[in-house]
Each structure stands twice: as structure tokens, then as C-alpha cells.
Amino acid sequence: MLALRIGREKAEELRTKLSELGLLDGQRKIVENKEHVEIPVTGLEGIDLDEWGAKSIEQESPVERAPVYDPHIEIGKKVRIPFELIEHLPSKWEQLGDVVIYKLDERLREHEKEIAKVYAEVLGAKTILEDVGGVEEDIRRPKMRAILGTETVTVHKENGVLFKLDTKRLMFSSGNIDERVRMAKVCKDDDIVVDMFAGIGYFSIPMAVHSNPAEIYSIEINPVAFEYLCENVKLNKVEKKVCPINGDCLEAAPEGLATRVVMGYLRRGELYLPKAMRVIGDKGIIHYHETCPDALLPDRPAFKVHNAAESEGRKVEILKQRRVKSYAPGVSHVVLDISVS
Ligand SMILES: C[S@@+](CC[C@H](N)C(=O)[O-])C[C@H]1O[C@@H](n2cnc3c(N)ncnc32)[C@H](O)[C@@H]1O
């Protein structure tokens, strides 16, 4: 069992190099002691041992890695459909509580019930929904069809926060998890937050659970999302911090008092940014989301921000622009942290 022995200081650099060269042996664990590290390898091509100060050894007692459990492989083994169709099984899905959502290849149509049964069994779900594609704009209602089960209301737990929602009627984007985690910690004590597009509380609730703002005004236009926003406030016991408001943020968002504004809606920035500038009091931060063709990054979102600032007579500085996720081929979902004064 071949391995490379190297001093601790250069071990991580060598591990990265071996990984790039495809020489790491993933079946065995890396073993460390006080002086050196043993990195299991499958070969030595392209590695100059003298240059690295490394030594090749035969591992006497290699430590095997436990095989990684892959539910997709498990599903492929269990499902009873013609063998040639197995490769078309959904390899990606969204699991929200005990509801699983996936897109289905048309070639699998006549076996959809059998397939759904196995996904439900392996993933521990009670309902399987097919994502038929697209969302109704503005209220962001996804288009779903139940293949198995009827109960589409579920409670999804993420980062210590409970999100109750009806998965057939509302969106929950797992791809935004990093941003929800970031927002959970971003508030300063005594921040006054206005979440202009609160949904079911995607950002408001993590902020209230994990930080200590003075108040969060959470505005939501869609009555269905608003109903769950109110439920989630109770479920997470943050009634003292979150004030849900049902309405259009253009009218309902209180002006002149916020120190922090969250704009988690991806469209019509030019319409909503001027309002966000008025929602901020003397000074504060706006977290502005947008979807933008990669070819127009980083300039287009910043251009919209500067335009809005000019129209509202405010001074802005873009503190940060980060990519949240890929939204569509060649299109990114980005978020800008903007300081307003
Ligand atoms: C879908 S959420 C954003 C997704 C979320 N960031 C996530 O992590 O999945 C956006 C919400 O804004 C709401 N909305 C859209 N226009 C609005 C407006 N003018 N005022 C208040 N809420 C609005 C939609 O109903 C929706 O619930």
C-alpha cells in the first residue's frame, strides 16, 4: 500500500498537488502524527520526491475509509425498471422536511409511481413532487405535481431554524443556504431590519434566531407566504423580534428607520432600490439580490445601485459582491452589500 511521508508543514500543499494529479488514494485515510503525515497514493508519476522533501513508503497498517453512502446508488439498486432506464433517474433532488422534489425525464414517465416509491423509501420522505418547471412570477409560486402522497406541508430544519411551508405552493431554494447562514450572523445588536421580500421568513427568521437585532419588519405580499411567515415566527419563538406585515413593500415598508435592509427578490431592482434607500435611516446596509448574465458582472448590479442612490440623493459604497449560486446557464444570482449614508 503505497503512501508518501512528508513533514506536517508541507503536507497540505502536497495533498492538493496529488489531488490535482489524480494520485490520491481515496480508499485510505491520511494518517498524521506529531512529526509527519502519510498520504495514501495510487502512483508517483509527476511528483519529484526530493523537491518536496517527501519519502515513498509501504504503509504497514493502512486505515481504510468507510465507504461513502450514496442514496442515488441505493435507489438505482432498489428500483424495478428496465436496466437501460436507470441512468435517467433523477440524480439531483430537493428535500424539504419529508417532501422530495425532482424533475423527471420523460423516458421514465410510465414508471413514475415505482420510482417515487423507491425515492420515498430511501430518502425517508412521505411525498414526492415533480417539478414541472418554472414559477409564477411575482409571488414565486412553483409549478409542482404530486406523484406520491398528498401531504405537501412540511417543516424543514436548517441551521437550527424551522421553516414550515407548503412545498406545492411556495419556493424554498436550497442553493441559497450559504446566504441564509451568512444573514443569520450579519446583524449587529440593536439593528433595525426591514426585510422587504420576507417570503416565509427565509432571512428574517435565521436573523432573529441567531443574532440580536432590536426589531425586524418582515414584509410579504403573497397571503400564502405571509401565513407561513407568521407560523414560522411562532414556531421559532421569535415573536418579540419579528413584526410580519402583509403588503407590497413599496407601500408597506416603513421609511427612515432601518439600519439594515434585505432585498431577497431577484427582479426589478431599479423599481425597489430607490425605496430601499428611503427605508434606510441616517445610514445602514442594504443586502441587494439580483440575477444577472455573467457577461454583465460585476457592473450591471452596481450601476443600478448608483442610479438609485443618485435619484434618492444618497451616498453609497459597495462593500462586497458575492455570487450566491448559478441561476441558469450563463446567469448568476448575486448579492451586494451596500453601505448607504
Ligand atoms: C421567493 S422569496 C425569495 C427567495 C428566498 N430568498 C430563498 O432563499 O428561497 C421572494 C418573496 O418576495 C415576495 N414579494 C414579491 N414582490 C413583493 C413586494 N412588492 N412586496 C413584498 N413582497 C414581495 C414574494 O411573494 C416572495 O415570497
The ligand as a Tripos MOL2 file, in Angstrom:
@<TRIPOS>MOLECULE
LIG
   27    29     1     0     0
SMALL
NO_CHARGES

@<TRIPOS>ATOM
      1 C1        -39.1680   33.8080   -3.1630 C.3       1 LIG1
      2 S1        -38.6870   34.9590   -1.9610 S.3       1 LIG1
      3 C2        -37.0150   34.9040   -2.2740 C.3       1 LIG1
      4 C3        -36.4430   33.5300   -2.1110 C.3       1 LIG1
      5 C4        -35.6000   33.3640   -0.8900 C.3       1 LIG1
      6 N1        -34.5620   34.3870   -0.8680 N.3       1 LIG1
      7 C5        -34.9910   31.9710   -0.6890 C.2       1 LIG1
      8 O1        -33.9580   31.8720   -0.0190 O.co2     1 LIG1
      9 O2        -35.5250   30.9460   -1.1490 O.co2     1 LIG1
     10 C6        -39.2730   36.5000   -2.5040 C.3       1 LIG1
     11 C7        -40.6050   36.8760   -1.8780 C.3       1 LIG1
     12 O3        -40.9000   38.2320   -2.1950 O.3       1 LIG1
     13 C8        -42.2950   38.3740   -2.2820 C.3       1 LIG1
     14 N2        -42.5930   39.6350   -2.9790 N.ar      1 LIG1
     15 C9        -42.5000   39.8860   -4.3190 C.ar      1 LIG1
     16 N3        -42.8180   41.1770   -4.5620 N.ar      1 LIG1
     17 C10       -43.0740   41.7540   -3.3700 C.ar      1 LIG1
     18 C11       -43.4330   43.0750   -2.9590 C.ar      1 LIG1
     19 N4        -43.5760   44.0520   -3.8690 N.pl3     1 LIG1
     20 N5        -43.5910   43.3290   -1.6500 N.ar      1 LIG1
     21 C12       -43.4440   42.3530   -0.7250 C.ar      1 LIG1
     22 N6        -43.1330   41.0640   -1.0510 N.ar      1 LIG1
     23 C13       -42.9380   40.7770   -2.3470 C.ar      1 LIG1
     24 C14       -42.7380   37.1110   -2.9910 C.3       1 LIG1
     25 O4        -44.1000   36.8510   -2.7290 O.3       1 LIG1
     26 C15       -41.8040   36.0790   -2.3520 C.3       1 LIG1
     27 O5        -42.4010   35.4650   -1.2470 O.3       1 LIG1
@<TRIPOS>BOND
     1     1     2 1
     2     2     3 1
     3     2    10 1
     4     3     4 1
     5     4     5 1
     6     5     6 1
     7     5     7 1
     8     7     8 2
     9     7     9 1
    10    10    11 1
    11    11    12 1
    12    11    26 1
    13    12    13 1
    14    13    14 1
    15    13    24 1
    16    14    15 ar
    17    14    23 ar
    18    15    16 ar
    19    16    17 ar
    20    17    18 ar
    21    17    23 ar
    22    18    19 1
    23    18    20 ar
    24    20    21 ar
    25    21    22 ar
    26    22    23 ar
    27    24    25 1
    28    24    26 1
    29    26    27 1
@<TRIPOS>SUBSTRUCTURE
     1 LIG1         1 GROUP 0 **** ****
